[in-house]
Amino acid sequence: MADDLAGRSQTVLAQRREARRRAIRRRRILLASAGLAVAAAGVAYASLGGSGGSTKPRVAVLRPEPAAASARTQVRHASPLLALPPATASRTVSLPILMYHRIDLLKPTLPPITHRLTVDPTDFARQMRWLRRHGYHAVKQQRVFAALAQRRPLPTKPILITFDDGYRDVLKYAAPVLERLQMPAIAYVITGRVGGPDPSFLTWHQLSVLEQRGIAIGSHTVTHADLTALGDARALAELKRSRAALERHLRHPVQWFAYPFGAEDARVVRLVRRAGYVLAVTTQSGFTQDAAHPLELRRTQILDSTGVAGLAALLSG
């Protein structure tokens, strides 16, 4: 009997070892397949083009992620490189673009300008709920581009929600509200401050998280310099380097831009086009957007004192 038991034990151990070997082989096959799929996704993105000094697509090599990342993630983030037509006839659409900066708790210690540009999280949530209740439809940048450059229709009562500078509180307070209400938005970030020593600004990882939660990312230059005060070379460097940094970290084209301080003129607009951007927002007020000037979109600033009543008044006016 002892011999029988020993024999059965050896048989069980052999079966377990064989099962482990089969499992290891299956994992290796799966990992190899995932690596091939990711590499294929990288080639697909490369065919779309990367950043550059003109709207002509350039080939950008996308290295595969580690095996733990899925090919589906790579494909989901890939997006086509857009190009503005040489000229578009003047045609207007009505599109309010809301300009926020910080969404944070208001403290008496804040500098006056920071306090003025900070909207309390409770006020922000009420404003977003008010927009939904009153039939406004938040739209993405791609939808705005299609409406201006390709004459595609916008939904009834469209609205574009934007955040300037790249503050971390947008992820903490604004993103959960917008995600819950299924309202897309965009954050224009100063790339020189991303992941820097100032904890007020987002990190590169947080930018990716922000995108996953429905807030697109655009450029606000590298240093938040007044482009109208710079020569062509320096201004173009601010535009190109910020875009290149965003595309390198986010792994897809970034063609949305916001002028620092809202400062722009005909020369700067030409440089923005040359750097490959297709939509740009100013701080000029108004809701009427001209298809002939997609790099000079108007916005409405929302301040600490605006509240729901102020937002309703702005939109009705």
MARPA-356129 format. One record per atom (N, C-alpha, C): residue in one letter; x, y, z. Coordinates in steps of 0.05 Angstrom, whole numbers, plus 5000, padded with zeros to 4 digits. Example, Ala and Ser with C-alpha at 12.3 -4.5 7.8 and 13.67 -1.06 7.14 Angstrom:
BEGIN
a526448865156/a524649105156/a526449345156/s525749555142/s527349795143/s525850015157/
end
This chain:
BEGIN
m501749765000/m500050005000/m501750255000/a503950255016/a505750485016/a506850534989/d507550314974/d508650354947/d506650474929/d504050384932/d501950504915/d501550794920/l501550874946/l501251154953/l503551324942/a505951214944/a508351364934/a508151394904/g507151184890/g506851194861/g504851404853/r502551404868/r500451604861/r501551884866/s503051924888/s504152194894/s505952284871/q507652104862/q509552184840/q507952254815/t505852104810/t504152164786/t502952434788/v501752504812/v500552764816/v502552984813/l504952954824/l507053154821/l507853194792/a508052974778/a508752994749/a506653144734/q504053084740/q501853224727/q501953524733/r502453604758/r502553884765/r504854024751/r507153894749/r509454014735/r508754064705/e507453864693/e506753894665/e504754114661/a502854144680/a500854364678/a502154634680/r504154654699/r505654904701/r507154974675/r508354774663/r509854814638/r508054914616/r505554794615/r503654874594/r502755164599/a502355234625/a501455514631/a503655714624/i506155644629/i508355824622/i508555864592/r508155644577/r508255664547/r505955844537/r503555814549/r501355974541/r501856274546/r503056334570/r503656614576/r505656734557/r507656574550/r509656674531/r508456734504/i506656564495/i505356604469/i503656854470/l502156894492/l500457134495/l502057384495/l504357384510/l505957624512/l507257684485/a508057484470/a509157534443/a507057654425/s504657544427/s502457654410/s501957944416/a501858004443/a501358284451/a503558474441/g506058374442/g508258544433/g507958614403/l507158404387/l506858454359/l504558654353/a502458624369/a500158804365/a500859094372/v502359124394/v503159394402/v504959524381/a506859354371/a508659464350/a507059544325/a504959384318/a503259464295/a501859724300/a500959764325/a499660014332/a501560244329/g504060204337/g506060414334/g506560494305/v506560294288/v506960354259/v504560504249/a502160434258/a499660574250/a499860864257/y500760924281/y500961204290/y503061354274/a505261214268/a507361344253/a506361434226/s504561284214/s503461364188/s501761614190/l500761684214/l499161924217/l500862174219/g503262154226/g505062394227/g505262494255/g507362644261/g507862764287/g507863064285/s509263194304/s509363484304/s511263584283/g510963834276/g512763944256/g512264234252/g513864364235/g513664644230/g511564724210/s510164524198/s508064594179/s505864394182/t503764424167/t501464244169/t501963984153/k504163964140/k504863724125/k505563504145/p504263264143/p504763054163/p507662964161/r508862904184/r511462784186/r511262514199/v513062334192/v513062074204/v514262084232/a512861984251/a513861974279/a513761694288/v516061584297/v516261304306/v515261284334/l513361104338/l512261054365/l513360794375/r514960794395/r516060544406/r513960394421/p513960124420/p511959974434/p512160014464/e509860004477/e509860004506/e510859734517/p511459714543/p512059454554/p509759264550/a510259004552/a508258804546/a505758834562/a505858964586/a503559004602/a501459184590/a502359364572/a500459544559/a499159404535/s496659464530/s495159334509/s495359484483/a495059344460/a494959474435/a492459644432/r490359564445/r487859714444/r488159994455/t489760024476/t490360284487/t491760464467/q493760354453/q495260504434/q493460594411/v491760424401/v489960494379/v487960704388/r486960674412/r484960864422/r486061144423/h488661174429/h489761444431/h490661554405/a490961384384/a491761484358/a489461654346/s490161884334/s488162054321/s489462174297/p487762234277/p488862334252/p490062614254/l492062664238/l493362924237/l491563104220/l490563324231/l488763504217/l490363724203/a489163834182/a490464054167/a488264254160/l488964514163/l487164724155/l487164754125/p484864814113/p484864864084/p486365124079/p487465164055/p488865414048/p487265664054/a484765654048/a483065884053/a480165794057/t478765914075/t475965844080/t474266104079/a472066084065/a470266314063/a469266394091/s468866644095/s467766744121/s464966634125/r464666474146/r462066354153/r462066324183/t459966404196/t460066414225/t458266194237/v459066104261/v457465924277/v457266044305/s455165994319/s454866094346/s455765874365/l457965934379/l459065744398/l460365884422/p458965894444/p460266004468/p462565824477/i464865944483/i467165804494/i467765914521/l467465754542/l467965844569/l470865814577/m471966024589/m474766024597/m475066014627/y475965794638/y476565764666/y479565754670/h480465804694/h483265764701/h483465554723/r482965644748/r483165454771/r480365384781/i480065134790/i477665044803/i478564944831/d478265124851/d479465054877/d478065204899/l478565124923/l477365264947/l478465544949/l476765734953/l477566014955/l478566074983/k481066174984/k482266235010/k482966525011/p482666655035/p483366945037/p486267005032/t487966795034/t490866845030/t491666845001/l489866784982/l490566784954/l491167064944/p493167094927/p493567364915/p491067444900/p490467704898/p487967804885/p487467684858/i489567684840/i489167584813/i488467284813/t489867134831/t489266844832/t486466794843/h485666954863/h482966934874/h480866984853/r481367184837/r479467264816/r479167044795/l481366904789/l481266694769/l480666414780/t479866394805/t479266144817/t476266114822/v475165904812/v472265844816/v471965624837/d470265684857/d469865484878/d468665224865/p469564984874/p468664734863/p465564704864/t464364804886/t461464784888/t460064954866/d461165204862/d460065374841/d460465244814/f462765124809/f463265004783/f461364774778/a460864604798/a458964384795/a456164484789/r455364704803/r452764814798/r452564924769/q454665054760/q454665164733/q454364944712/m455864724716/m455664504697/m452964374697/r451764344721/r449064224722/r447064414709/w447464674712/w445664864700/w445764844670/l448164814659/l448464784630/l446964534620/r447264314634/r445864064626/r442864104627/r441964214649/r438964254652/r437864434631/h439364624621/h438364814602/h439064734573/g439764484568/g440064384541/g442564444527/y444664524541/y447264574528/y448764314524/h450064294501/h451564054494/h454564124492/a456164014511/a458964064510/a460163904487/v461964034472/v463063914448/v466063894450/k467163714434/k470063674433/k471363854412/q473963884413/q475364044394/q474963934365/q475063674362/q474763554336/q472063634323/r469963654340/r467363734330/r467364024321/v468764194336/v468964474329/v470564504302/f472764354300/f474364364275/f472564284251/a471064064255/a469363964233/a467264174225/a466264314245/a464164514239/a465364754224/l467764844231/l468965074219/l470265014192/a471864794191/a473364734167/a471964564147/q469964404157/q468664214139/q465564254137/r464564474149/r461764534148/r459964324161/r461064174180/r459463974194/r457664114214/p455264004220/p453464134239/p454364094268/l453864294284/l454164264313/l451464194326/p451464084349/p448964024362/p447464284370/t445064254378/t443564494387/t444864594413/k445064854416/k446264984440/k448964864447/p450864874428/p453564764434/p455064944453/i456964834467/i458664994485/i461364844488/l463564994489/l466164884493/l467264974519/i468164784536/i469164854563/i472264824562/t473565044570/t476565044569/t477765134596/f480165034601/f481665104625/f484465184616/d485465414627/d488165504619/d490265434641/d492665394631/d495165384647/d495965104656/g494064924662/g494764654670/g494964614700/y492964724715/y492964694744/y491964414753/r493164314774/r492564054784/r489664034795/d488664264804/d485964254816/d483764194795/v484464224769/v482564154748/v482063854749/l484163694754/l483863404756/l482363334782/k482863474803/k481763414829/k478763484831/y478063724821/y475363824825/y473663834800/a474763904777/a473163934753/a472663664739/a474763504737/a474463254722/a472163074732/p471963024759/p469762854768/p467062954760/v466663214762/v464063334755/v463463294725/l465363364708/l464963334680/l464663044671/e466162864683/e465862584677/e463162484685/r462162554708/r459562464717/r457362564698/l457662814689/l455562934671/l456062864642/q458262724636/q459062644609/q459362894591/m460863084601/m461363334587/m464363354581/p465163344556/p468063374549/p469063664554/a471663694555/a472863954559/a475763934548/i477264164551/i480064164543/i481564334562/a484064244568/a485864394586/a488364474569/y488964734568/y491264834554/y493564864574/v495664714571/v497764704592/v500364834583/i501664944603/i504365064599/i506364844604/t507564744582/t509064494585/t511564524603/g512664764604/g515064804621/g514464774651/r511864784658/r511064754686/r510064474693/v509664314673/v508564044677/v510763874691/g509963754714/g511863584729/g514163744742/g513864004744/g515964164756/g515764174786/p517364354799/p517364364828/p514764484840/d513264634825/d510864754836/d508564554836/p507664474859/p505564264861/p502864354851/s502564604844/s499964704834/s499464604806/f501564514792/f501164434764/f501164134761/l499964044739/l499663764733/l502363634727/t502463374731/t504763214722/t504163094695/w506162974682/w505562844657/w503662604660/h503962454681/h502162234686/h499362334690/q499062554705/q496362664709/q495062774684/l496662864665/l495562954639/l494262714625/s495562484626/s494462244614/s491862164628/v491862184654/v489462124669/v487162314662/l487862564659/l485862764652/l484662694625/e486262614606/e485162534580/e483362294582/q484062104599/q482361864603/q479661934615/r479562164629/r477062244642/r475562444625/g476362484600/g474762634581/g475662924576/i477963004588/i478863274584/i481363264565/a481063374541/a483163374522/a485363564531/i487763544518/i490063704525/i490863874501/g491364134506/g492364304485/g494764454495/s496064604477/s498464754484/s497865034493/h499565134512/h499465414522/h502265524522/t503965424504/t506765474501/t508465334523/v511065384521/v512965264541/v513065424566/t513265694563/t513765864586/t511566064592/h509366054577/h507266254579/h508266534572/a509866544551/a510966804542/a508966944524/d508967214525/d507367374507/d508667354479/l507367204461/l508467154435/l508767404418/t507167604423/t507367854407/t509868004414/a511067944437/a513568084445/a516067934437/l515767704424/l518067544416/l518467564386/g520967524378/g521567504349/g520467244338/d520567214312/d519366984299/d520666724309/a523366714311/a524666464318/a523966374347/r523966564366/r523366484393/r520366414396/a518666564383/a515866504385/a515266224372/l516466174350/l516065914337/l517165684354/a519365734368/a520465534386/a518465474409/e517265684420/e515265644441/e512965464431/l512065514407/l509865374395/l510565084388/k512865054375/k513564784367/k514364604390/r515964714408/r517064544430/r514764454449/s512864634454/s510664554472/s509064334459/r508564364433/r506964154419/r508563894418/a511163904412/a512763664411/a512763514437/a513063664459/a513163544486/a510463404492/l508263534485/l505663404490/l505363154474/e506063164449/e505762934431/e507562704440/r509962774450/r511862564459/r510662414483/h509562564502/h508562444526/h505762314523/l504062444507/l501262344504/l500962154481/r502962144463/r503061944441/r500761974421/h500162224415/h498262284394/h498462574386/p497562644362/p497762924354/p496263114373/v497463354377/v496263564393/v496263814376/q493863904368/q493664124349/q491764354359/w491364364386/w489664574398/w491464764414/f490865024412/f492665214424/f491065444437/a492265554459/a491165794472/a493365994475/y492966244467/y494966454468/y495366544497/p497866544507/p498366654534/p497566944535/f496067014556/f495067284561/f493067364539/g492367184521/g490567244499/g491967424478/a494567444480/a496067634462/a496567504435/e495467624415/e495967534387/e495567764368/d496867724345/d496567904322/d496967744297/a496767874274/a496867734249/a499367564246/r501667684255/r504267534253/r504167284270/v503267304294/v503267074313/v501266864303/v499066954292/v497166754281/v498366594258/r499966734242/r501366584220/r503266384231/l504666454253/l506566264265/l505166034278/v502866084290/v501265864302/v500365664280/r499565764257/r498865594235/r501265434225/r503565584223/r506065454214/r506965224233/a506365254259/a507165054278/a505264804278/g503164814261/g501464584258/g498964574274/y498264804287/y495764804302/y493364864283/v491064764289/v488764804272/v486464954286/l486564974312/l484665134327/l486165284349/a485565534353/a486865684375/a484765884387/v484965914413/v482966084427/v484366334438/t482966554437/t483866804447/t482466874473/t482767124482/t481167214505/t479167434496/q478867464470/q476867644459/q474067534465/s472367704475/s469667604483/s467867574459/g465867414462/g463867374441/g463267084436/f460967024423/f460166744417/f460466684388/t460766884371/t460766834342/t463566754333/q463766514322/q466366414312/q466366404282/d468466514270/d468666534241/d470366314229/a469166164210/a470565944198/a473166034184/a473266294175/a475666404162/a477866464182/h477266454208/h479266514228/h479266304251/p479866054245/p479765844265/p481965864286/l483966034281/l486066084301/l485666334317/e483166434316/e482466674331/e479666654344/l479266424357/l476566374368/l476166544393/r473766634398/r473166804420/r472266644444/r472766754468/r471966614493/r470666804513/t469266684532/t467966824553/t469266744580/q470366934594/q471866874619/q469866834643/i470366614658/i468766564682/i470566614706/l469666774724/l471166864747/l470066764774/d471366824796/d470466734822/d467666844829/s466967074818/s464467214824/s462267144804/t462766984784/t460766944763/t458366794774/g458766554786/g456566404796/g454766304774/v452566174782/v450666074763/v449066294750/a448266494767/a446666714756/a448366874735/g450866914741/g452567054722/g452966904697/l453366634699/l453666474675/l451066484658/a448766464670/a446266484656/a446066754642/a446766974656/a446667234644/a448567264620/l450967154623/l452967164601/l451867024576/l450766794580/l449866634557/l447366744544/s445666874560/s443266994549/s443867254535/g446167374541/g446867634529/g448367594503/
end
